Amino acid sequence: MTVDLQSRVAALPWHHSIDLGGGVVTSGNKSAALCNDEAALIFDRVDLSGRSVLDIGAWNGFFSFEAKRRGASRVLATDSYCWSHPEIRGREAFDVARSALGLDVDAHEVDVTDLSVKDLGEFDVVLYLGVFYHRIDAVEALASVAALAKQVLILETHLDLREINVPAMAFYPGRELNDDPTNWWGPNEQCVQALLHGHGFTEIEISHHPAGPTRAIFHAWRSTEARLSSLADEVQLKPLAEFRRQEYARMHPLLSRVSSAFGGVRRIFQSKQLR
């Protein structure tokens, strides 16, 4: 069985690194460490026990499977582009992983804008991870997604224009972002927050991303019934200038201490001049 599984896994392209057991781990573009770090930020503060979860843009299914492992009563994985693309072969990979893991996760191939409460009903928790900026119709698609979330929508996205302190979004008409023509948008955190508030989410928490300051994770709460704890200060997304200061201090601790000492001396000197 393990040899057969290894051969099936090796024959497919993978985005998620998924431990299928028996020493078989899919060789995803996204490392196992990064997948697990993201999962901790996404799920650790959410009580999934007995709750329904919709994973939009599931791809290979790592986060769908993780939600089921964490006690969700029902998980529905959906995708369209990655599941129908002849080179990406996302649905084939999803099915291989689901079979190997033996998890009861439903699957439905459907485009984001065709999702509706009428057809699917509401879900306690909706995952919208790494999809927003791939949609040319990003704002319209988010409206469809938001309507499905009964308690919390968890959105992960690329960010841009973070130096601007008002809602803004960059448009990439070609291959400007990672040489990928399906990357259309780069919102800043204020833009995403404003859009989510506009769909009736009363509280928005923004986590930093383990991949760096150009991504973030948003927990948009309509109800905090499923929230186990508030977002800790140390994992909140920091303003870009503050993040850069912290990274400089981490990478150059001696220079940072010298700079801080000179800054203290300068402030003392300036204060004396004002007297």
C-alpha positions in Angstrom: 0.0 0.0 0.0 2.8 2.5 1.0 4.7 1.8 -2.3 1.5 2.2 -4.3 0.7 5.5 -2.5 4.2 6.8 -3.0 4.0 6.2 -6.7 0.6 7.9 -6.9 1.9 10.9 -5.0 5.0 11.1 -7.1 3.0 11.2 -10.3 1.2 14.4 -9.2 2.2 18.1 -8.8 1.6 19.3 -5.2 1.1 22.7 -3.6 0.5 21.6 0.0 3.0 19.4 1.9 0.7 16.8 3.5 1.8 14.0 5.8 -0.2 11.0 4.5 1.2 8.6 7.1 3.5 5.6 6.6 6.4 8.0 5.9 4.7 9.5 2.8 4.7 13.3 2.7 3.7 15.2 -0.4 6.4 17.4 -1.8 4.4 20.7 -2.0 5.6 24.1 -3.1 4.5 25.2 0.4 6.7 23.4 3.0 5.2 21.3 5.8 6.6 23.8 8.3 4.8 26.7 6.6 1.6 24.8 6.3 1.7 23.9 10.0 2.6 27.5 11.1 -0.3 28.9 9.0 -2.7 26.3 10.4 -1.8 27.3 14.0 -2.5 30.9 13.3 -5.8 30.1 11.5 -7.2 27.4 13.8 -5.7 27.5 17.2 -8.1 30.2 18.5 -11.2 28.7 16.9 -13.3 26.0 18.5 -14.2 23.8 15.6 -15.8 21.1 17.6 -19.2 20.3 16.2 -19.0 23.2 13.7 -19.4 23.2 9.9 -16.4 24.4 7.8 -16.4 25.5 4.2 -12.9 25.7 2.5 -13.0 27.8 -0.6 -10.1 27.3 -2.9 -9.0 24.1 -1.2 -6.5 23.0 -3.8 -4.8 19.8 -2.3 -6.9 20.1 0.8 -4.4 20.6 3.6 -6.6 23.1 5.5 -9.8 21.1 4.8 -8.2 18.0 6.3 -6.8 20.0 9.3 -10.3 21.4 10.1 -11.7 17.8 10.2 -8.8 16.7 12.4 -9.6 19.5 14.8 -13.2 18.3 15.3 -15.3 20.0 12.7 -18.6 18.1 12.2 -18.7 18.8 8.5 -16.1 20.0 6.1 -16.9 20.9 2.5 -13.9 21.6 0.2 -14.5 23.6 -2.9 -12.3 24.7 -5.8 -12.6 25.4 -9.5 -9.4 26.7 -11.2 -6.9 24.4 -9.5 -9.2 21.4 -9.7 -10.0 21.7 -13.4 -6.6 22.9 -14.6 -5.0 20.1 -16.7 -1.4 20.8 -15.4 -2.2 21.6 -11.8 -4.4 18.5 -11.3 -5.5 19.7 -7.9 -8.6 17.5 -7.7 -6.7 14.4 -8.4 -4.2 15.3 -5.7 -7.0 16.1 -3.3 -8.7 12.8 -3.9 -5.4 10.9 -3.3 -4.8 12.7 0.0 -8.3 12.3 1.2 -8.3 8.6 0.5 -4.9 8.1 2.2 -6.0 10.0 5.3 -9.4 8.4 5.5 -11.1 11.6 6.5 -14.8 12.4 5.9 -14.4 15.6 3.9 -16.9 16.5 1.2 -15.8 18.0 -2.1 -17.7 20.1 -4.7 -16.2 21.7 -7.8 -17.7 25.2 -8.1 -16.5 28.7 -8.9 -16.6 31.3 -6.1 -19.2 33.4 -7.7 -21.5 30.4 -8.0 -21.5 29.8 -4.3 -24.7 30.7 -2.6 -26.6 30.3 0.6 -29.5 28.9 -1.4 -27.5 26.1 -2.8 -25.1 25.3 0.1 -26.5 26.9 3.2 -24.5 28.8 5.8 -21.3 27.5 7.4 -20.1 28.3 10.9 -16.5 28.8 9.7 -15.5 29.8 6.1 -11.9 29.6 4.9 -10.9 31.9 2.1 -7.2 31.3 2.0 -4.9 32.6 -0.8 -7.8 33.2 -3.2 -8.9 36.9 -2.9 -6.0 38.4 -5.0 -6.4 35.7 -7.7 -9.8 37.0 -8.6 -10.2 39.7 -11.2 -13.6 40.2 -9.6 -12.1 40.2 -6.1 -14.7 42.6 -4.5 -17.7 40.9 -6.0 -16.3 37.4 -5.2 -15.8 38.4 -1.5 -19.4 39.4 -1.3 -20.5 35.9 -2.3 -18.0 34.4 0.2 -19.0 36.6 3.1 -22.7 35.7 2.8 -21.9 32.1 3.6 -20.1 32.7 6.9 -22.4 32.4 9.9 -19.8 33.0 12.7 -16.3 33.7 11.2 -14.7 34.2 7.9 -10.9 33.5 7.9 -9.2 35.2 4.9 -5.5 35.0 4.0 -4.1 37.2 1.3 -1.2 38.9 -0.3 -0.8 42.5 0.7 0.7 45.6 -1.0 0.7 49.4 -0.5 1.2 49.0 3.2 2.9 52.3 3.5 -0.5 54.0 2.7 -2.6 54.5 5.8 -6.0 54.5 4.0 -7.8 51.6 2.2 -6.0 51.0 -1.1 -5.4 48.2 -3.6 -2.8 47.7 -6.3 -3.8 46.3 -9.6 -1.4 43.9 -11.5 -2.4 43.8 -15.2 0.2 41.3 -16.2 2.9 39.2 -14.4 4.1 41.9 -12.0 3.5 39.7 -8.9 5.7 36.6 -8.8 5.5 36.3 -12.6 2.0 34.9 -12.2 -0.8 36.3 -14.6 -3.5 35.0 -12.1 -2.3 37.5 -9.4 -4.5 40.5 -10.0 -4.6 42.5 -6.7 -2.6 43.6 -3.8 -4.8 45.2 -1.1 -3.4 46.8 2.1 -4.7 45.7 5.4 -7.0 48.7 5.7 -8.7 47.8 2.4 -9.4 44.2 3.5 -10.6 45.4 6.9 -12.9 47.9 5.4 -14.4 45.4 2.9 -15.0 42.9 5.7 -16.7 45.5 7.9 -18.9 46.3 4.9 -20.2 42.8 4.9 -21.3 43.0 8.5 -18.4 41.4 10.4 -18.2 43.3 13.7 -14.7 42.5 14.8 -11.6 42.0 12.6 -8.4 40.5 13.9 -5.3 40.6 11.7 -2.4 38.2 12.3 1.1 38.5 10.9 2.0 35.8 8.4 4.9 33.3 8.9 5.9 34.0 5.2 6.6 37.7 5.9 5.0 41.2 5.9 3.4 40.9 2.4 0.8 38.5 3.6 -1.7 38.4 6.5 -4.5 36.4 8.0 -7.8 38.0 8.9 -10.3 36.6 11.3 -13.6 38.4 10.6 -16.1 37.7 13.4 -19.9 38.0 13.0 -20.2 36.2 16.3 -17.4 35.3 18.7 -19.1 32.2 20.0 -16.4 30.0 18.5 -13.5 32.1 19.6 -11.3 30.5 22.2 -9.1 33.5 22.8 -8.5 37.0 21.5 -5.5 37.7 19.2 -2.3 38.0 21.3 -0.2 41.2 20.8 2.8 39.3 19.7 1.1 37.8 16.6 -0.8 40.9 15.5 0.2 42.3 12.2 2.5 45.2 12.9 2.7 48.4 10.8 5.4 48.0 8.1 7.8 50.5 9.6 7.6 48.8 13.0 8.1 45.4 11.4 11.2 46.7 9.6 12.6 48.1 12.9 12.1 44.8 14.6 13.7 42.8 11.8 16.7 45.2 11.7 17.1 44.7 15.5 16.9 40.9 15.1 19.3 40.8 12.2 21.8 43.4 13.6 21.5 43.4 17.4 24.7 45.3 18.1 24.1 48.0 15.5 20.5 48.3 16.8 21.7 48.9 20.4 24.3 51.4 19.2 21.7 53.2 17.1 19.3 53.2 20.1 21.9 54.6 22.4 22.8 57.4 20.0 19.1 58.2 19.6 18.8 58.5 23.4 21.8 60.9 23.6 20.3 62.9 20.7 17.0 63.3 22.5 18.7 64.4 25.7 20.7 67.0 23.8 17.7 68.3 21.9 15.7 68.6 25.1 18.4 70.6 26.7 18.5 72.9 23.7 14.8 73.6 24.2 15.2 74.8 27.7 
